[in-house]
């Protein structure tokens, strides 16, 4: 590698070669998962013809070449003619966050830049938020420890009798609010995707919180007119990873419309990525902008002003971690 590098600009060549191989490995892993090759072999090791039948491959030679690549990347081994995942590959497959990150980094994250020239010249907007919603939600699980800390602190300060999670997803954060607050606290979740809302309600029931909380499949903007039929206003409202899905010009009206959901003296907790020079924050900002909906990662000062404009007088800001864009 050094002999190749010193023929030009050594450090530039070495960096490109190193980063290029990392990109290849990420793409290999993502393709191994997306093609169902790694998950099927994790279920049961198999030989080439058997695996081809199980994953619906018609070109065994091409599949063999792919398996050889995965083996060179340290993801597969072959013993007695049967392919099986390595411990490294199994660790990724067994960890929901790692698996989702592998699919993201080796898939639509990379594709975002490969298709950038076309979109810059007027090509169609991307649809990642619709096409990869489950993966995006799973990747955000990497930040869960930071989010959990903020939620617990907010609940301990508010001591709410009733809580609301706007955009509750599968209900984990609503469950955290309820368990932190204690057995007398009740809650409500709102989720626009009906299937996700059903999952959240089932999840709450499975962990013994079904009698203390309900989840509505509806838009949050429709809730103020119906809140009295669902237990009335709340003491603490959570919006986690919600505001950046709204165009900047619509955020103030959206937040103002939620104010009737709070009891006097109630509090709203907003958790969000904010604009910074952090590489991932800027990558996520580009991903949002590329959807063509006028959305972007919010600037902290502007978001704070927007919250005040929406009628929330006492606004405090806390970093989830030092220097982190959250």
C-alpha positions as CSV (number, residue, x, y, z in Angstrom):
1,X,0.0,0.0,0.0
2,X,2.9,2.4,0.8
3,X,4.5,1.7,-2.6
4,X,1.2,2.6,-4.2
5,X,0.7,5.7,-2.0
6,X,4.2,7.2,-2.5
7,X,3.7,7.4,-6.2
8,X,1.4,10.4,-5.6
9,X,0.3,12.3,-2.5
10,X,1.0,9.6,0.1
11,X,-1.5,10.6,2.9
12,X,-4.3,11.4,0.4
13,X,-3.9,8.0,-1.2
14,X,-3.7,6.1,2.0
15,X,-6.8,7.9,3.4
16,X,-8.8,7.2,0.3
17,X,-7.7,3.6,0.2
18,X,-8.6,3.2,3.9
19,X,-11.9,4.9,3.7
20,X,-12.7,3.2,0.5
21,X,-12.2,-0.3,2.0
22,X,-14.4,0.7,5.0
23,X,-17.1,1.8,2.6
24,X,-16.8,-1.6,0.8
25,X,-17.1,-3.5,4.0
26,X,-20.2,-1.5,5.0
27,X,-21.8,-2.2,1.6
28,X,-20.9,-5.9,1.8
29,X,-22.5,-6.2,5.3
30,X,-25.6,-4.3,4.2
31,X,-26.0,-6.4,1.1
32,X,-25.5,-9.6,3.1
33,X,-28.5,-8.6,5.3
34,X,-30.7,-7.1,2.6
35,X,-30.2,-10.2,0.3
36,X,-31.3,-12.4,3.2
37,X,-28.0,-14.4,2.9
38,X,-26.6,-13.7,6.3
39,X,-30.0,-14.0,8.2
40,X,-30.7,-17.4,6.5
41,X,-27.3,-18.7,7.3
42,X,-27.7,-17.6,10.9
43,X,-30.8,-19.7,11.1
44,X,-29.0,-22.7,9.6
45,X,-25.6,-23.2,7.9
46,X,-26.0,-24.5,4.3
47,X,-24.1,-25.5,1.2
48,X,-24.2,-23.4,-2.0
49,X,-27.2,-25.2,-3.8
50,X,-29.2,-25.3,-0.6
51,X,-28.7,-21.6,0.2
52,X,-29.5,-20.7,-3.4
53,X,-32.9,-22.4,-3.1
54,X,-33.6,-20.7,0.3
55,X,-32.9,-17.2,-0.9
56,X,-34.3,-17.6,-4.4
57,X,-31.0,-17.2,-6.3
58,X,-30.9,-18.4,-9.9
59,X,-27.2,-17.8,-10.5
60,X,-25.2,-20.0,-8.2
61,X,-21.9,-18.7,-9.6
62,X,-22.8,-15.1,-8.7
63,X,-23.9,-16.3,-5.3
64,X,-20.6,-18.1,-4.8
65,X,-18.7,-15.0,-5.6
66,X,-20.7,-13.0,-3.1
67,X,-20.1,-15.6,-0.4
68,X,-16.4,-15.5,-1.1
69,X,-16.4,-11.7,-0.7
70,X,-18.3,-12.0,2.6
71,X,-15.8,-14.5,3.8
72,X,-12.9,-12.2,2.9
73,X,-14.6,-9.5,4.9
74,X,-14.7,-11.8,8.0
75,X,-18.5,-12.3,7.9
76,X,-18.7,-15.9,6.7
77,X,-16.7,-19.1,7.0
78,X,-17.1,-22.4,5.1
79,X,-16.6,-25.7,6.9
80,X,-17.2,-29.1,5.2
81,X,-18.9,-27.3,2.3
82,X,-21.4,-25.5,4.5
83,X,-21.4,-21.7,4.9
84,X,-22.0,-20.1,8.3
85,X,-21.7,-16.6,9.8
86,X,-18.8,-15.7,12.0
87,X,-19.2,-14.4,15.5
88,X,-18.7,-10.9,14.2
89,X,-21.6,-11.2,11.8
90,X,-23.8,-12.9,14.4
91,X,-23.2,-10.0,16.8
92,X,-24.4,-7.5,14.2
93,X,-27.5,-9.6,13.4
94,X,-28.4,-10.1,17.0
95,X,-28.2,-6.4,17.9
96,X,-31.1,-4.4,16.5
97,X,-29.2,-1.1,16.5
98,X,-26.1,-2.5,15.0
99,X,-28.1,-4.4,12.3
100,X,-30.1,-1.2,11.4
101,X,-26.9,0.8,11.3
102,X,-25.3,-1.7,9.0
103,X,-28.2,-1.5,6.6
104,X,-28.2,2.3,6.8
105,X,-24.5,2.9,6.3
106,X,-24.1,0.4,3.6
107,X,-27.4,1.3,1.9
108,X,-29.4,4.5,1.7
109,X,-26.8,6.6,3.6
110,X,-24.3,5.9,0.9
111,X,-26.9,6.1,-1.9
112,X,-27.7,9.7,-0.6
113,X,-24.3,10.8,-1.9
114,X,-24.1,8.6,-5.0
115,X,-27.3,10.2,-6.3
116,X,-26.5,13.7,-5.1
117,X,-25.3,15.1,-8.5
118,X,-28.6,14.1,-10.1
119,X,-30.7,15.6,-7.4
120,X,-28.7,18.8,-7.4
121,X,-29.5,19.2,-11.0
122,X,-33.3,18.8,-10.5
123,X,-33.7,15.1,-10.0
124,X,-36.5,13.7,-7.9
125,X,-36.7,14.1,-4.2
126,X,-35.7,11.1,-2.1
127,X,-38.2,9.0,-0.1
128,X,-36.0,7.7,2.7
129,X,-38.3,8.7,5.5
130,X,-41.1,6.5,3.9
131,X,-38.9,3.7,2.5
132,X,-36.7,3.2,5.5
133,X,-38.9,4.3,8.5
134,X,-38.2,1.2,10.5
135,X,-34.4,1.3,10.0
136,X,-34.3,5.1,10.9
137,X,-36.3,4.3,14.1
138,X,-33.9,1.5,14.9
139,X,-30.8,3.5,14.3
140,X,-32.0,6.2,16.6
141,X,-32.0,3.5,19.3
142,X,-28.3,4.2,19.6
143,X,-29.2,7.5,21.4
144,X,-31.7,5.9,23.7
145,X,-29.5,6.1,26.9
146,X,-29.2,9.8,26.4
147,X,-32.9,10.2,25.7
148,X,-33.8,8.1,28.7
149,X,-31.8,10.3,31.0
150,X,-33.5,13.4,29.8
151,X,-37.0,11.8,30.1
152,X,-36.3,10.5,33.6
153,X,-35.1,13.9,34.8
154,X,-38.1,15.7,33.3
155,X,-40.5,13.3,34.9
156,X,-38.8,13.6,38.3
157,X,-39.0,17.4,38.1
158,X,-42.7,17.5,36.8
159,X,-44.0,14.7,39.0
160,X,-46.9,14.3,36.5
161,X,-50.3,12.7,37.2
162,X,-50.8,12.4,33.5
163,X,-48.3,12.3,30.5
164,X,-48.5,12.5,26.7
165,X,-46.1,11.2,24.1
166,X,-46.6,12.9,20.7
167,X,-45.2,10.6,18.0
168,X,-44.8,7.8,20.5
169,X,-43.5,5.2,18.0
170,X,-43.6,1.7,19.5
171,X,-44.2,3.1,23.0
172,X,-40.8,2.7,24.8
173,X,-40.6,6.3,25.9
174,X,-44.2,6.5,27.0
175,X,-43.5,3.3,29.1
176,X,-40.4,5.0,30.6
177,X,-42.4,8.0,31.6
178,X,-45.0,5.9,33.3
179,X,-42.6,3.7,35.2
180,X,-40.5,6.7,36.3
181,X,-43.6,8.6,37.5
182,X,-45.1,5.8,39.5
183,X,-48.2,3.6,39.6
184,X,-50.7,6.4,39.9
185,X,-49.7,8.2,36.7
186,X,-51.6,7.6,33.5
187,X,-50.6,8.3,30.0
188,X,-51.6,8.7,26.4
189,X,-49.6,8.2,23.2
190,X,-50.3,9.6,19.7
191,X,-48.9,7.9,16.6
192,X,-49.9,8.7,13.0
193,X,-49.0,5.2,11.7
194,X,-51.8,2.8,12.6
195,X,-49.6,-0.3,12.6
196,X,-47.0,1.3,14.8
197,X,-49.8,2.5,17.2
198,X,-51.1,-1.0,17.5
199,X,-47.6,-2.2,18.2
200,X,-47.2,0.4,21.0
201,X,-50.5,-0.6,22.6
202,X,-49.5,-4.3,22.5
203,X,-46.1,-3.4,24.0
204,X,-47.6,-1.5,26.8
205,X,-50.0,-4.4,27.6
206,X,-47.1,-6.9,27.5
207,X,-45.2,-5.0,30.2
208,X,-48.2,-4.5,32.4
209,X,-49.0,-0.9,31.5
210,X,-52.0,-1.4,29.3
211,X,-54.5,-0.3,32.0
212,X,-52.5,2.9,32.6
213,X,-52.0,4.1,29.0
214,X,-53.7,4.1,25.6
215,X,-52.3,4.9,22.2
216,X,-54.3,6.7,19.5
217,X,-53.7,6.3,15.8
218,X,-54.1,9.9,14.6
219,X,-52.4,13.1,13.8
220,X,-51.3,15.1,16.8
221,X,-53.0,18.2,15.3
222,X,-56.3,16.5,15.7
223,X,-55.9,15.7,19.4
224,X,-56.7,19.0,21.0
225,X,-60.3,18.8,19.9
226,X,-60.6,15.3,21.3
227,X,-58.4,15.4,24.4
228,X,-61.4,15.6,26.8
229,X,-62.7,12.3,25.5
230,X,-59.3,10.7,26.2
231,X,-58.6,11.7,29.8
232,X,-58.1,15.5,29.4
233,X,-55.0,17.6,29.4
234,X,-51.6,16.4,30.8
235,X,-48.9,17.6,33.1
236,X,-46.0,16.6,30.9
237,X,-45.8,16.3,27.1
238,X,-43.0,14.7,25.2
239,X,-41.9,15.4,21.6
240,X,-38.9,13.2,20.9
241,X,-37.5,13.3,17.3
242,X,-40.5,15.1,16.0
243,X,-39.9,18.8,15.3
244,X,-37.4,18.3,12.5
245,X,-40.1,16.5,10.4
246,X,-42.0,19.8,10.2
247,X,-41.0,22.6,7.8
248,X,-39.4,25.5,9.8
249,X,-42.2,27.8,8.9
250,X,-44.9,25.4,10.4
251,X,-43.2,24.6,13.7
252,X,-44.5,27.6,15.7
253,X,-48.1,27.0,14.7
254,X,-47.8,23.2,15.4
255,X,-46.4,23.8,18.9
256,X,-49.0,26.5,19.6
257,X,-51.7,24.1,18.6
258,X,-50.5,21.6,21.2
259,X,-50.7,24.1,24.1
260,X,-54.3,23.2,25.0
261,X,-53.1,19.7,25.7
262,X,-51.2,20.9,28.8
263,X,-52.7,21.7,32.1
264,X,-51.8,25.1,33.7
265,X,-48.2,24.8,34.9
266,X,-47.6,21.8,32.7
267,X,-44.3,21.2,30.8
268,X,-43.3,20.1,27.3
269,X,-40.0,18.2,26.7
270,X,-38.6,18.5,23.2
271,X,-35.8,16.1,22.3
272,X,-34.1,16.7,18.9
273,X,-30.9,16.8,16.9
274,X,-29.8,20.4,16.4
275,X,-27.6,21.9,13.7
276,X,-23.9,21.8,14.4
277,X,-20.6,21.2,12.6
278,X,-20.7,17.5,13.8
279,X,-20.4,15.3,10.7
280,X,-23.4,13.1,11.5
281,X,-25.6,16.0,12.4
282,X,-24.8,17.6,9.0
283,X,-25.3,14.2,7.3
284,X,-28.7,13.8,8.9
285,X,-29.6,17.4,7.9
286,X,-28.7,16.7,4.3
287,X,-30.8,13.5,4.4
288,X,-33.8,15.6,5.6
289,X,-33.3,18.3,3.0
290,X,-33.1,15.7,0.3
291,X,-36.7,14.5,1.0
292,X,-37.9,17.7,-0.8
293,X,-40.4,18.6,2.0
294,X,-38.7,21.8,3.2
295,X,-37.5,20.1,6.4
296,X,-34.0,20.3,8.0
297,X,-32.3,19.9,11.3
298,X,-33.2,22.9,13.4
299,X,-30.8,25.6,14.6
300,X,-31.0,25.7,18.4
301,X,-31.4,29.5,18.8
302,X,-34.1,29.6,16.1
303,X,-35.9,26.6,17.6
304,X,-35.8,28.2,21.1
305,X,-37.3,31.4,19.6
306,X,-40.0,29.3,17.8
307,X,-41.0,27.7,21.1
308,X,-41.4,31.1,22.7
309,X,-43.3,32.3,19.7
310,X,-45.7,29.4,20.2
311,X,-46.5,30.7,23.7
312,X,-44.2,28.8,26.0
313,X,-42.8,31.4,28.2
314,X,-40.2,29.6,30.3
315,X,-37.7,27.8,28.0
316,X,-34.6,25.9,29.2
317,X,-32.0,24.2,27.0
318,X,-29.9,21.2,28.0
319,X,-27.4,19.2,26.0
320,X,-27.9,15.5,26.1
321,X,-24.1,15.1,26.4
322,X,-21.2,17.5,26.2
323,X,-20.6,18.8,22.7
324,X,-23.2,16.4,21.3
325,X,-25.7,17.8,18.7
326,X,-28.7,16.5,20.7
